[in-house]
């Protein structure tokens, strides 16, 4: 009985404008690590999933800002 190998998750489509994120970080006199964009992208997916669930729970098909 062995353990299953961990399957590496395929990268998701980028929902952010990478250059804009980097420009914003640089405007704060900060530097952007290579993993920042991927982490932010996953957070955006999580927020959208949350908004989608809340939208459906409220019997709607239109996601609103209040669903985030």
N, CA, C and O of each residue as an XYZ file, in Angstrom:
272
protein
N       0.830     -1.185      0.000
C       0.000      0.000      0.000
C       0.876      1.252      0.000
O       1.513      1.575      1.003
N       0.901      1.922     -1.086
C       1.675      3.148     -1.166
C       0.757      4.349     -1.188
O      -0.464      4.231     -1.293
N       1.356      5.457     -1.092
C       0.561      6.679     -1.177
C       0.519      7.128     -2.625
O       1.439      6.870     -3.401
N      -0.556      7.799     -2.973
C      -0.686      8.304     -4.329
C       0.250      9.489     -4.510
O       0.380     10.327     -3.619
N       0.894      9.555     -5.656
C       1.731     10.748     -5.895
C       0.848     11.978     -6.013
O      -0.268     11.910     -6.529
N       1.349     13.078     -5.540
C       0.606     14.334     -5.615
C       0.653     14.820     -7.054
O       1.720     15.037     -7.629
N      -0.537     14.983     -7.617
C      -0.636     15.466     -8.990
C      -0.474     16.969     -8.997
O      -1.181     17.689     -8.291
N       0.452     17.430     -9.793
C       0.670     18.874     -9.892
C      -0.498     19.507    -10.643
O      -0.875     19.058    -11.725
N      -1.060     20.552    -10.051
C      -2.196     21.243    -10.652
C      -1.729     22.005    -11.878
O      -0.702     22.683    -11.867
N      -2.517     21.873    -12.934
C      -2.231     22.623    -14.150
C      -2.426     24.108    -13.877
O      -3.343     24.487    -13.149
N      -1.580     24.948    -14.450
C      -1.773     26.393    -14.247
C      -3.106     26.837    -14.839
O      -3.496     26.416    -15.928
N      -3.779     27.680    -14.108
C      -5.055     28.206    -14.593
C      -4.796     29.406    -15.479
O      -3.732     30.023    -15.443
N      -5.813     29.718    -16.280
C      -5.734     30.894    -17.135
C      -5.531     32.129    -16.264
O      -6.168     32.275    -15.221
N      -4.655     32.999    -16.692
C      -4.353     34.210    -15.935
C      -5.495     35.207    -16.090
O      -5.858     35.584    -17.203
N      -6.057     35.629    -14.954
C      -7.169     36.581    -14.952
C      -6.708     38.008    -14.674
O      -7.515     38.937    -14.670
N      -5.442     38.172    -14.450
C      -4.885     39.480    -14.105
C      -4.048     40.020    -15.256
O      -3.583     39.262    -16.107
N      -3.865     41.310    -15.273
C      -2.930     41.927    -16.209
C      -1.602     42.031    -15.470
O      -1.402     42.912    -14.634
N      -0.710     41.117    -15.795
C       0.548     40.988    -15.068
C       1.332     42.298    -15.031
O       1.858     42.668    -13.981
N       1.418     42.990    -16.134
C       2.192     44.237    -16.173
C       1.581     45.296    -15.255
O       2.310     46.073    -14.638
N       0.264     45.332    -15.162
C      -0.406     46.314    -14.296
C      -0.151     46.004    -12.826
O       0.067     46.910    -12.023
N      -0.180     44.711    -12.476
C       0.112     44.322    -11.092
C       1.542     44.713    -10.740
O       1.790     45.290     -9.682
N       2.472     44.402    -11.619
C       3.873     44.739    -11.366
C       4.070     46.248    -11.270
O       4.807     46.725    -10.407
N       3.418     46.998    -12.149
C       3.513     48.463    -12.093
C       2.993     48.991    -10.760
O       3.592     49.886    -10.164
N       1.884     48.437    -10.298
C       1.307     48.875     -9.027
C       2.267     48.586     -7.872
O       2.493     49.448     -7.023
N       2.823     47.393     -7.838
C       3.777     47.030     -6.783
C       4.989     47.961     -6.829
O       5.452     48.440     -5.794
N       5.487     48.206     -8.016
C       6.650     49.097     -8.169
C       6.327     50.528     -7.747
O       7.201     51.236     -7.247
N       5.080     50.961     -7.942
C       4.691     52.320     -7.545
C       4.760     52.496     -6.030
O       4.818     53.619     -5.529
N       4.754     51.385     -5.309
C       4.873     51.407     -3.844
C       6.322     51.225     -3.412
O       6.602     50.959     -2.243
N       7.234     51.371     -4.357
C       8.672     51.172     -4.124
C       8.973     49.774     -3.593
O       9.820     49.596     -2.718
N       8.262     48.786     -4.139
C       8.459     47.392     -3.777
C       8.845     46.604     -5.014
O       8.719     47.082     -6.142
N       9.316     45.390     -4.784
C       9.654     44.502     -5.886
C       8.647     43.354     -5.916
O       8.014     43.035     -4.910
N       8.515     42.750     -7.075
C       7.532     41.697     -7.295
C       8.239     40.349     -7.411
O       9.031     40.142     -8.331
N       7.958     39.429     -6.483
C       8.530     38.085     -6.539
C       7.866     37.301     -7.667
O       6.745     37.609     -8.070
N       8.550     36.306     -8.162
C       8.058     35.547     -9.309
C       6.763     34.801     -9.026
O       6.006     34.525     -9.956
N       6.487     34.467     -7.777
C       5.282     33.705     -7.452
C       4.080     34.585     -7.091
O       2.993     34.061     -6.845
N       4.252     35.889     -7.055
C       3.158     36.776     -6.644
C       1.964     36.699     -7.581
O       0.827     36.597     -7.121
N       2.200     36.747     -8.878
C       1.111     36.755     -9.850
C       0.285     35.475     -9.738
O      -0.945     35.529     -9.752
N       0.952     34.325     -9.626
C       0.225     33.051     -9.503
C      -0.612     33.017     -8.230
O      -1.751     32.549     -8.250
N      -0.063     33.503     -7.131
C      -0.808     33.515     -5.866
C      -2.002     34.456     -5.939
O      -3.089     34.115     -5.473
N      -1.813     35.621     -6.511
C      -2.929     36.558     -6.681
C      -4.001     35.972     -7.591
O      -5.194     36.124     -7.328
N      -3.581     35.311     -8.647
C      -4.521     34.697     -9.573
C      -5.380     33.650     -8.870
O      -6.585     33.583     -9.110
N      -4.781     32.834     -8.009
C      -5.537     31.830     -7.257
C      -6.531     32.492     -6.307
O      -7.638     31.988     -6.117
N      -6.145     33.611     -5.716
C      -7.058     34.347     -4.833
C      -8.245     34.900     -5.621
O      -9.373     34.892     -5.126
N      -8.004     35.374     -6.825
C      -9.087     35.887     -7.661
C     -10.052     34.751     -7.988
O     -11.268     34.934     -7.917
N      -9.520     33.572     -8.349
C     -10.393     32.424     -8.610
C     -11.224     32.082     -7.375
O     -12.417     31.798     -7.491
N     -10.604     32.106     -6.196
C     -11.317     31.785     -4.954
C     -12.429     32.801     -4.691
O     -13.531     32.420     -4.295
N     -12.154     34.077     -4.907
C     -13.182     35.118     -4.728
C     -14.329     34.936     -5.713
O     -15.494     35.102     -5.351
N     -14.007     34.600     -6.941
C     -15.050     34.391     -7.943
C     -15.892     33.155     -7.620
O     -17.108     33.164     -7.812
N     -15.247     32.095     -7.132
C     -15.991     30.900     -6.713
C     -16.933     31.231     -5.566
O     -18.088     30.806     -5.557
N     -16.430     31.994     -4.598
C     -17.254     32.408     -3.454
C     -18.452     33.230     -3.932
O     -19.579     33.003     -3.493
N     -18.209     34.173     -4.822
C     -19.287     35.012     -5.348
C     -20.306     34.167     -6.106
O     -21.510     34.400     -6.003
N     -19.825     33.193     -6.863
C     -20.733     32.320     -7.610
C     -21.623     31.499     -6.698
O     -22.823     31.369     -6.942
N     -21.033     30.943     -5.643
C     -21.817     30.156     -4.684
C     -22.873     31.028     -4.000
O     -24.027     30.622     -3.858
N     -22.471     32.212     -3.586
C     -23.406     33.102     -2.893
C     -24.531     33.549     -3.827
O     -25.684     33.670     -3.413
N     -24.183     33.789     -5.073
C     -25.180     34.176     -6.067
C     -26.248     33.098     -6.201
O     -27.445     33.387     -6.168
N     -25.802     31.849     -6.354
C     -26.747     30.737     -6.498
C     -27.550     30.504     -5.228
O     -28.741     30.202     -5.292
N     -26.905     30.643     -4.072
C     -27.614     30.466     -2.795
C     -28.744     31.483     -2.633
O     -29.744     31.216     -1.967
N     -28.570     32.640     -3.246
C     -29.585     33.690     -3.165
C     -30.571     33.631     -4.330
O     -31.344     34.566     -4.539
N     -30.547     32.541     -5.082
C     -31.506     32.343     -6.159
C     -31.342     33.281     -7.335
O     -32.305     33.573     -8.044
N     -30.135     33.750     -7.544
C     -29.880     34.674     -8.655
C     -28.929     34.031     -9.654
O     -28.292     33.019     -9.363
N     -28.844     34.624    -10.817
C     -27.873     34.215    -11.831
C     -26.863     35.328    -12.092
O     -25.904     35.143    -12.841
N     -27.085     36.480    -11.472
C     -26.201     37.618    -11.672
C     -25.366     37.846    -10.423
O     -25.897     38.143     -9.353
N     -24.046     37.703    -10.571
C     -23.150     37.969     -9.446
C     -23.027     39.475     -9.257
O     -22.943     40.239    -10.218
N     -23.019     39.875     -8.003
C     -22.923     41.297     -7.645
C     -21.681     41.515     -6.792
O     -21.081     40.572     -6.276
N     -21.322     42.754     -6.664
C     -20.184     43.107     -5.812
C     -20.393     42.651     -4.373
O     -19.434     42.300     -3.685
N     -21.627     42.655     -3.924
C     -21.905     42.232     -2.560
C     -21.724     40.727     -2.364
O     -21.702     40.259     -1.226
N     -21.595     39.967     -3.436
C     -21.376     38.525     -3.335
C     -19.926     38.170     -3.028
O     -19.614     37.038     -2.659
N     -19.062     39.138     -3.184
C     -17.635     38.861     -2.939
C     -17.398     38.847     -1.486
O     -16.268     38.634     -1.047
